[in-house]
Amino acid sequence: MPTANTDLAGTMADAWNAGEPERVIALAGQATPAQENDEGVLLLLGLAQQATGRPAQAAATFRQLAQQRPEVSAYWNNLAVVSRQAGDLAGAEQALRTALALAPGDAEVHYNLGLLYTQQQRWMDARQALLDAVELSPAFIEARLQAAYACHVCGDNTQQEAMLQGADDWPAQPAEQALLLSAMLSAQGQPDAALHALAQAQLPAEPTATVMRLRIAAQRVLLHERNNRIDAARDELRQLPLDALEALPAEAQQARADGWRAHAALAMRAAAPADAATLYQRALDGAVDNEARASAAFGLAAACDRQGRYAEAWQALQQAHAVQLEIARHVVPELLATDSRPLQLGGEASGRCVPLDWPPLCSPDGRHSPVFVVGFPRSGTTLLEQMLDAHPAFQSMDERAYIHELIEGMELVGQHYPADLATLSQQDVDQLRSVYWRRVAGVLPGLGERRLVDKNPLNMLCLPMIMRLFPRARIILCLRHPCDVLLSCSMQAFRSPAFMVLCSSLQRLAQGYAHAFEQWSRDVEAFAPQVLEWRYESVVGQFDAQVARLGQFLETADASPMTRFAEHARRKRFISTPSYAQVTEGVHRRAVDRWQHYREQFEPVLPVLQPWLDRLGYET
């Protein structure tokens, strides 16, 4: 703020410092013609207009100030903030571009540009602007939080985690931001940190505080349910009686919808799908944004499916996918083209990657390599992961994309994957393995002598990298009837924008499935890895025999601890995948041939799947 160099500006500054913005505005109205253009008077007037909810007036004031002193970036930044608040988004962006040209190292300007892009749902632009703000000012907590959210929307889990590093020690956040922070920490597998963020939330003044308390309670219910703490969720639900939700004012629609979703989630856990369907329908009707609308629609589909109301379930799914496709449109518009391949990982030329061209390099043996669990999503990978994690000789790290990130790292430094794997030296490969194990240590610091279980379904598309780093690793390919796989994918609210597009129709999903297995088959033929095919239907029908077979493949003398996976999963609390509830129930046949209830919808895509149905030994 400039030094007050007139009596009027000084008096206005005293009023501003005393917390009296209305008096500041009144004093500005007393300005003489000679004082009206005074820099201090204009700045204080603009700030007071902004503070009292007059953004359009503030914009006019800051525009005059910026035109008088065009070399001052702060005035353009102020103009941008109030222009955005007034709804003039084009004017806000122009002002911010001017501010950036004047002060490219000002984190505040990058932050405000990120907020503008967030409001416009230009998520990739928002992500970059907010990451730039954090790079310039790492202790800028508000920028870290908003950058994490932009990364969350864009499916950039690695950067989201980086932005939220140390969030446990952040100061208390306003309630709206605390809800956002809590949701992201929960998605990262930090339920205690998520609950802590809610406990610290700074509530607004009444009556808004009462509404916010209900939203926080609803989020606590969903956090506990998501982490299989059902008793705690039920205790928390007592703070959300349905009649209190009904009594909320009309403008509290989001709190009401959040509460209904919380009740619905526990109704599903209590085997009351009819009650859940009613509640999810209410939440869907009252949702105020696309994310809440999609969540409620997926919940409604699951509740209808559980009741055998399959036509209604499919209708709800179409609603959910339409909303998710709209979300994805703002993040990955290029994937909406009909010929896009959302699952493409690495280079197109993996079929031409010939390991015979590779120089022999030193590598770890099988017992000192990860056990890779791969397969198309929803093929039973989480079930197998929890079985292995229940054994004291193994430890899983939940779903991480570390192998994929190594491929991205190669591409970023100008190397072509997978072709340039042939040119890597011993030092190069050792360095890549070191990066991988460093990342593992970040989430499993106490791994010790236990064998790592790296469960990421889409590592099936990264086989060349796995074989370059860990050529003697044991790999388990999870298989399940392709139609059951596609149905299960269709019924999940995936967070990845690419998966939102992939699952938006059965046609896209079927093509994605076929492309994934075509690449897998080519790579298996080229590399001949040590692979065990783990068939979901066989596990359900012959559990003990399949566990014994698994133990033999992994050279484990006693595989019996794997049979107690459900108890282990209940103790574990956080499981990152959509199967977090199912794996606590043990093995059952409910998910076998479930797709037959939707056979009419599957008929058009069966020709795409037929070659793989035949090859994998499944019938229609």
Buried (B, 14 or more C-beta within 10 A) or exposed (E): EBEBEBEBBBBBBBBBEEEBBEBBBEBBEEBEEEBEEBBBBBBBBBBBBBBBEBBEBBBBBBBBBBEEBEEBBBBBBBBBBBBBBBEBBEBBBBBBBBBBEBBEEBBBBBBBBBBBBBBBBBBBBBBBBBBBBBEBBEEBBBBBBBBBBBBBBBBBBBBBBBBBEEBEEBEEBBBEBBBBBBBBBBBBBBBBBBBBBBEBBBBEEEEBEBBBBBBBBBBBBBBBBBBBBBEBBBEBBEBBEBEBBEEBEEEBBBBBBBBBBBBBBBBBBEEBBEBBBBBBBBBBEBBEEBBBBBBBBBBBBBBBBBBEBBEBBBBBBBBBBBBBBBBBBBBBEEBEEEEBBBBBBBBEEBBEBEBEEBEEBEBBEBEEBBBBBBBBBBBBBBBBBBBBBBBEBBBBBBBBBBBBBBBEEBEEEEBEBBBBBBEBEEEBBBEBBEBBBEBBEEBBEEBEEBBBBBBBBBBBBBBBBBBBBBBBBBBBBBBBBBBBBBBBBBBBBBBBBBBBBBBBBBEBBBBBBBBBBEBBEBBBEBBEBEBBEBBBBBBBEEBEEBBBBBBEBBEBEEBEBBBEBBEBBBEBBBBBBBBBBBBBEBBEEEBBEBBBBBEEBBEEBBEBBBEBBEEBEBEB
